[in-house]
């Protein structure tokens, strides 16, 4: 095999890159700093015939204990991919996909731009948040995105307008490509002090209702139409269930926490049990919000 570029490493543990702190190694981990690096990494993955995985902040990800036999691409946070830039009108912004979501919220609030306050306290990168159309009260972040500079896995690059990004509840078309930067447009302004107070209240609500001090991957399941996954799991008696050190939080039934040394399979087995209990009680099949890498069984297809 040819010598690897300096931004690609072999057999790199992925656990430190995830909020769960769980998972085996990536066969290759690429951390490109330029568009050319991205296209070269994708070309190598195609040449080697391996799957491409896109890693953001790792805050909604469960990596299998054996890791992934593919090319994991994680944009370098330095330079273009990590910048948060306001345009001249103050309401239009250009943001690198690797920029921390918390930094983007802080910058817009400080500039007196309303829109992202409900995302305060959500971990990860802007790219991950937009790909999953993350949100809290008021809807998903995708409603502010006007376009994205993307590279497809076949190496072709283009700018996609909003219609090409196909935002929906906790999903978008971006999962089938890599977005390098996003354009955002906001419409409302407010006093930064008012917005900071709103951020504080959102953070306090999260601290009171979610197990933020213990490693987790956020909400395990999406809310089904017209219902709450957390409530369904709570009513099914899931709180406190465990597989070794993987435990369903007693604070929020839609969170699985790693109390010490949980394995990825511990988490997976527990999630399957949670899903089955809700299905047996209600007939509702919960759809996962967390992403699963390297598992033989995909939870979306798994039937207990």
N, C-alpha and C positions, 0 to 999 in steps of 0.2 A: 504493500500500500504506500502511496505517496506520502511525503512528509506533510503533516497537518499544519494549516495556518495557525499563527499564534493565538487566535481567539477561539480555537476549538481544542477541547481537552477530552480525553478518553476516560471512561469508567469513573464518573464524578457522582458522588453521593448527592441525592436530591433532597433528603430529609432537611438539611439546613435551609433550603430554599422554600420550605412550606411552613405555614402557620401551625399545622399539626405536629411538625417535627418527626414525621414518619415517612418511611419509604426507602427503597433500594436505589441503585445507581442508574444514571443514564449511560448508555453505551457511548454516546458522544454528547457533549454539552458545548454549544456554540454561543458566544456572547459578542455578537457583531456590533461594531461602532459606526458603520457606514452602510449606505444602501448597497454598495458593491459587495461588502462583506455578507450581507443578507443573501443576495443573489448567488454568491459563490457557495455559501453554506447549503442553500437549497439544491444547487447543482450537484454538490457532493452527495447529499442524501439521495437524489435521484440516481446518481451513478452507482451508489452502493445498494440501491433497492430497499431503503429503509423508510419507515414512517417518520414524518415530521411532527413534532409536538411543540406548541408555543407556550412558554412559561412566562407569566407576568409576576405578580407578587406572591403567588402560591397560597393565597388565603382562602380558596375554595376548592382545594385539590387534595385527592388521596392517591398516593403513588404506591403501587404494589410492592410487597417486601422484596421481590426479585428485581425490582426496577423496571426499566423500559429498554427494549432493544431497538433503539432508534436515535434520531437526531433531535435533541431538545434545544430549542432556540430561545435565548433570553436576551433581549436587547440591552446593551450597555446603557446604564442610567446617565452616563456622562455625555456631554455634547448635545447634539441635535435631538436625540431620542429622549432626553430628560428635561428639556426646556419648557417653561411655562411663559408665554409671551402674550401681552395684551396689545391689540391693534390700536390705532390712533383714536377710534371712537370710544374705546373703553368697554364696549359691549361685545366686540368680536375678539376671539382669542385663538391662538395656535398653540397646541400642547403636544409634546412628545409622548409617545405611548408608554415609555418607561418612567415617566414622571410619577411620583407618589400622588395618589388621589388626595391625601391629606394636604399636600402642598398646594394643589390646585384649589381646593376649598379655601384654604387660608389666603391665597392670593386674591381670589375673587371677592371674598368677604372684606378684605382690607381695602379693596378698590371700590367698595360700595356697590357691588354687583349682586343682585338677588338671583337665587336659583339653586345653589348647591348646598345650602345649609343643612338639609335633611340627610346629606351624605356624610356629615361629620361623624367621625368614629369608625367609618367603614375602612378596613385596611386594604392594602394592595395598590396596584398601579392604575393610572388612568386607562391604559389599554385593556387591562382585565375588567375594569368596571364597565367600560363601554361595550366590550365584547359580550358581557353577560347582561348588559342593560340594567346594571345594578340600581337599586333605589330603595327608598323608604317611603315616608309620607310624601305624597305629591307625585309619585310616579318615577319612571326610570330616567337615568342620565341621558339616554339616547335622544330625548326630546329636544335637547339643546345642541346636538351634533348636526352640522350642516354638510360635512364631508370628511373624507379620510384619504390619506396618501397610503396606498397599500401595495404589497407585493404578493402575488399569488405563488402557490407552491411550485408552479411550473416555471417561475422566474419572471413572468410578465408583471410589469408595474403600471399602475394607473391611479388617477384620482377618481374616487367614487363619490358622487353626490349622495344626499340623504336617502333618496329612493333606492339606491343600490345597496344600502346597508341593512335593509329589511329588519328594522327593530320591532321586537315583540316582547312579551313578558319574559324577562330573564333570558333572552336570546337575541341573536342577530346573525347576519351573514358573515360577520368578521371571523367567526370561529373556523371558517374554511380558508383563511388567508392570514397574512400578517399585516397589521396596520402599524405604520411607522409614526404618523402624526395625525392629529385630528384638528378640524376647524370647529369652533363652537360659536354660537350666537345667542346672546341673552337680550331681554327686552326691558327688564325692570332694574331700577336703582333704589337704594335705600341708604340710610345713615349707617356707616360701618359699625357703630356702637350697637345699633338695633340688631344688625345681622350677627354680630359676635354674641349677643345675648341669645339669639335664636340657636346658634351653634352650641352654646353652653347647655341650653335646655335639651336639645337633641342628644347630646352626649350623656347628660344625666339620666334621661329615659333609657338609653342603651345600657348604662351601667346598672340600672335598677332591674332590667328585664332580661339581660343576657349575661352568660358566664364569661366575661371578657378577660378574667385573670388566669384562665386555664387554657392550654392549647386546644384549639378546635379548628374547624374549617367553616365556621359560620353555619347558616341554616342548611340542613341536610337535604330537605325536600322543598320543592316549589309549592306555593299555595294553589290548591285546585280551584277551579272557577267557583266564586261565591263562597269560599270557605277558607279556613286557616289550617295549614298543616300542623302548626304547633298545637292548636286546640284539639284537632283530631288525634294526634299522638298522645296528648295529655289524657283525653277521655278514654283512650285505649289502654291506659295504665303503663305507658312507656317510661315515665320518669323513674330514674334510679336503676333501670335495666342495665346489665353489664355483660361484657365478654372480656374477662381478665381486667386489664386496666383501661379498656374502652367503656365509657359510661354515658348513659343518657342523662344530661344535666337535669337537676331538680329545679333549676331556675327557669329553664326554657326547654320544653320537650323536643324541639326541633334542632337541638344542638347535641352532638356527641363530642365528649371531651376526652383528651388523653391525660389520665390522671398521673401517669408516671412512665410506664414502659409498654404502652399498647402497641401492637403490631397493626399493619394495614389490614391483615386478614381478620384480626379482632374487630376492627371498625366495620369492615364489610359484612361480617356475619351479624353483628349487632344491627346494622342498618337494614339487612334483609329481614330480621325478626321484627323490627319496628314496622316496616312496610306491610308484612304479613298480618300483624295484629290489626292495623287499620283496615286492611282489605277484608279480613274476616268479620270485622264489626260493622263496616259501612258499605262494603262493595267498591270503595274508592281505591284506585291504584295510584299511589303517590309517585310523582316523577322526580328524580333526583335533581337537586340544584348543584351539588358538588360534582366535580369532574373526577372520573376514575381513569387512571392510567395503568396499563400493564396487567389488568385483570382478564382472566379467561372468560368470565361471565360479566357481561355488561348489565348493570342493575336495571336498565330500561327494558331488557329482554328477559331478566331473571324471574323465574316463577318458583316460589318456594314449594 
